[in-house]
Amino acid sequence: MEPSEAHRVWYLRRPGMDADLSSAALFDGQVVSSVFITRVMMRLGGELVPVGMVDTVMTHPEHRRRGLASAVLSRALLGMRSEGFAAAALSTLLGSMPYHFYESLGFRLATPMDYLLYRGPSRPKAGTPEMLSPEEDGQAAAFLNAHFAEYEGYIPYDEPLWRWRKRERPAELPAEHCLLRDEQGDIAAFASLCHAPILTGSGTQPVTIFTDLALPEDGEGARLALGAFLGCIPEGRPIGVLVARCNEAEVRLLTACGFQPQYTEAAMILPFWPALEAALARAPKRWYPVVESVIGV
């Protein structure tokens, strides 16, 4: 999406945003190249480790091909190493010029992530989800932390991250948080429906993006839960979801229900700890896309 001033203000309030590791290059007092770094605890190699999330590596068009992006990012990576970070993480279009630039700095592909768009027929009939109330935020965060506990790339929710992602969003990026319960009344499935103006080849269009899509493990339960969440969105509105290709069961379910791939992002990791480098040589079984670092919602 194309960020507005309100979106930029929200993004800079992201918990863990580090003003010291983030940096910029100036020309005549104007920022011409910059990078933002966020400190997070991320699951990598089966453990929660300190990671620097790299976002918004950009250079003004008039100042490209001068090594500015390389300079500001290299400075940030040096700072992460000196402070004992386990790794740096980022996302970019697979096979793009930025992808090869990050490869040259030592980043490696963790997993491809496909952006899927719903192109199915009429939505399957299923149950009606509840809307999450603020009083249940803690319960929902605990459910997601348990559901995604074995996913590589996952950043566990604490109260500041939950509040920022779910409750303090800019007005142009509203979100609804939906849940289904089991017979005991416990949360059995969850999805955030983020409504955003997404920039496409034909202009900007309103799209609903699924984030934190947490479905039951059994196939039929997952299909019914997905159908229920789809039923919350008006007919005709585009629906997108970002899913790691290694999440094979989720990919099969989404494509069987009418989602089709549009383009492919790459989750990339630069390990600093030798032990982590060895662990990351193995392909992940499941990966959690950090959607705000890819799509911006």
Residue pairs with C-beta under 8 A, 6 or more apart in sequence:
1 7
1 196
1 197
1 198
1 199
1 295
1 296
1 297
2 197
2 199
2 204
3 11
3 296
4 170
4 172
6 170
6 171
6 172
7 170
7 172
7 173
7 296
9 170
10 164
10 168
10 169
10 170
10 173
11 36
11 55
11 56
11 292
11 296
12 36
13 164
13 168
14 38
14 164
14 292
15 38
15 158
15 160
15 161
15 164
16 38
16 39
16 40
16 53
17 36
17 37
17 38
18 37
18 38
18 39
18 52
20 79
21 37
21 39
21 52
21 76
21 79
21 80
21 83
22 34
22 35
22 36
22 37
22 76
23 34
23 35
23 72
23 75
23 76
24 31
24 33
24 34
24 35
24 72
25 31
25 32
25 33
25 34
25 59
25 63
25 68
25 71
25 72
26 32
27 63
30 60
31 60
32 59
32 60
32 62
32 63
32 68
33 58
33 59
33 60
33 63
33 68
33 69
33 71
33 72
34 56
34 57
34 58
34 72
35 54
35 55
35 56
35 57
35 58
35 69
35 72
35 73
35 76
36 54
36 55
36 56
37 52
37 53
37 54
37 55
37 76
37 79
37 80
38 52
38 53
38 55
39 50
39 51
39 52
39 53
40 50
40 51
40 52
40 53
40 155
41 48
41 49
41 50
41 51
41 155
41 156
42 48
42 49
42 51
42 53
42 87
42 89
42 153
42 154
42 155
43 49
43 149
43 151
43 152
43 153
43 154
43 155
43 156
43 288
44 51
44 86
44 87
44 89
44 152
44 153
44 269
44 271
44 276
44 279
44 280
45 152
45 275
45 276
45 279
45 280
46 152
46 279
48 156
49 86
49 87
49 273
49 276
50 84
50 85
50 86
51 85
51 86
51 87
51 88
51 89
52 76
52 77
52 80
52 85
52 87
52 88
52 89
53 88
53 89
53 90
53 290
53 293
54 73
54 76
54 88
54 89
54 90
55 90
55 293
57 69
57 72
57 73
57 90
57 98
58 69
59 66
59 68
59 69
69 101
70 101
70 105
73 105
74 105
76 88
77 88
77 105
77 270
80 88
80 272
81 272
85 272
86 271
86 272
86 273
86 276
87 269
87 270
87 271
87 272
87 273
87 276
87 280
88 107
88 269
88 270
88 272
89 110
89 153
89 267
89 268
89 269
89 270
89 290
90 102
90 107
90 268
90 293
91 113
91 265
91 266
91 267
91 268
91 289
91 290
91 293
91 294
92 98
92 99
92 102
92 265
92 266
92 268
93 99
93 263
93 264
93 265
93 266
94 109
94 112
94 264
94 265
94 266
95 264
95 266
99 266
99 268
102 268
102 270
103 268
105 270
106 270
107 268
107 269
107 270
108 268
108 269
108 270
108 271
108 280
109 266
109 267
109 268
110 152
110 153
110 266
110 267
110 268
110 269
110 280
110 284
110 287
111 152
111 244
111 245
111 246
111 266
111 267
111 283
111 284
111 287
112 244
112 245
112 264
112 265
112 266
112 267
113 242
113 243
113 244
113 245
113 264
113 265
113 266
113 267
113 287
113 289
113 294
114 242
114 243
114 245
114 251
114 261
114 262
114 263
114 264
114 265
115 240
115 241
115 242
115 261
115 262
115 263
115 264
115 265
115 295
116 240
116 241
116 242
116 243
116 254
116 255
116 259
116 260
116 261
116 262
117 238
117 239
117 240
117 259
117 260
117 262
118 230
118 238
118 239
118 240
118 241
118 258
118 259
119 258
119 259
119 260
120 257
120 258
120 259
121 258
122 235
123 227
123 230
123 231
123 233
123 235
124 223
124 224
124 226
124 227
124 230
124 231
124 257
125 227
125 231
126 224
126 225
126 226
126 227
126 228
126 230
126 231
127 180
127 224
127 228
128 228
128 231
129 178
129 179
129 180
129 189
129 191
129 228
129 229
129 231
129 232
130 178
130 179
130 180
130 181
131 176
131 177
131 178
132 140
132 177
132 178
132 179
132 190
134 167
136 179
137 162
137 166
137 167
138 159
139 187
140 177
140 179
140 187
140 190
141 157
141 158
141 159
141 162
143 186
143 187
143 190
143 214
144 157
144 190
144 212
144 214
145 156
145 157
147 190
147 214
148 154
148 214
148 288
149 156
150 285
150 286
151 286
151 287
151 288
152 284
152 285
152 286
152 287
152 288
153 244
153 267
153 284
153 287
153 288
153 289
153 290
154 288
155 161
155 288
155 290
165 192
165 292
166 175
166 177
166 192
169 175
169 194
172 196
172 197
173 194
173 195
173 196
173 297
174 194
174 195
175 192
175 193
175 194
175 195
175 211
175 297
176 192
176 193
176 195
176 232
177 190
177 191
177 192
177 193
178 190
178 191
178 192
178 193
178 228
178 229
178 232
179 187
179 188
179 189
179 190
179 191
180 187
180 188
180 189
180 190
180 225
180 228
181 187
181 188
182 188
188 216
188 221
188 225
189 214
189 215
189 216
189 221
189 222
189 225
189 228
189 229
190 212
190 213
190 214
191 210
191 211
191 212
191 213
191 214
191 229
192 210
192 211
192 212
193 208
193 209
193 210
193 229
193 232
193 233
194 208
194 209
194 210
194 211
194 291
194 297
195 206
195 207
195 208
195 209
196 206
196 207
196 208
196 209
196 295
196 296
196 297
197 204
197 205
197 206
197 207
198 204
198 205
198 206
198 207
198 209
198 238
198 240
198 295
205 238
206 237
206 238
207 237
207 238
207 239
207 240
208 233
208 237
208 238
208 239
208 240
209 239
209 240
209 241
209 242
209 291
209 295
209 297
210 229
210 239
210 240
210 241
211 242
211 291
211 297
213 226
213 229
213 241
213 250
215 221
215 222
215 225
215 226
215 250
215 253
216 222
216 225
219 249
219 253
222 249
222 253
223 253
223 256
223 257
226 253
226 254
226 257
227 257
230 239
230 257
233 239
239 259
240 262
240 295
241 254
241 259
242 265
242 289
242 291
242 294
242 295
243 250
243 251
243 254
243 289
244 267
244 284
244 286
244 287
244 288
244 289
245 251
245 264
246 283
246 284
246 285
246 286
246 287
247 286
247 287
265 289
265 294
267 287
267 289
269 280
271 277
271 280
291 297
